Amino acid sequence: MDDKKFVTSINCMDGRVQIPIIKWMKEKFNADFVDLITELGPNKILSEQRFGKDIQSIIKRVEISVKAHASKVIAISGHNDCA
């Protein structure tokens, strides 16, 4: 898998957004795989800049994606109707 390109998406856990995000990131960044880091409302968690357990968990998983898969692209996305 060393020759495969990974990118990383931080997005809502809502199943309706997973496939569109994967498809868009693969096409936009010519990626083979998309590491998904899912949370309920991650854009709000990150924009509030509260360094609690939620944001620490996101950071830890991003670090794993970057170190283990050499991901060089990280997207943060949200959607309407978020619970």
C-alpha positions, 0 to 999 in steps of 0.5 A, a space after each residue: 500500500 506504500 504507493 497508494 495516496 491517502 487523504 483525510 476527512 473530518 466530518 459528521 458521523 451522519 451516514 448521508 455524507 460519507 459517500 459524497 465526501 469520499 467520492 469528492 475527495 478521491 476525485 478532487 485530490 486523486 486519492 486512492 483512500 479517504 481516512 474518515 474521522 467522524 464526530 457529531 458536528 466536528 466543524 462546531 467542535 473545532 471552531 469553538 477551539 475548546 481543547 477538551 476530550 473531543 478535540 483531542 480525539 480528533 487531533 489524535 486520529 488526524 496524527 495517525 492518518 498523517 503518520 501511518 498513511 502519509 496523508 497530506 490533505 485534511 478536509 473539514 466538512 459540515 452539512 445542513 440538518 446536523 443533529 
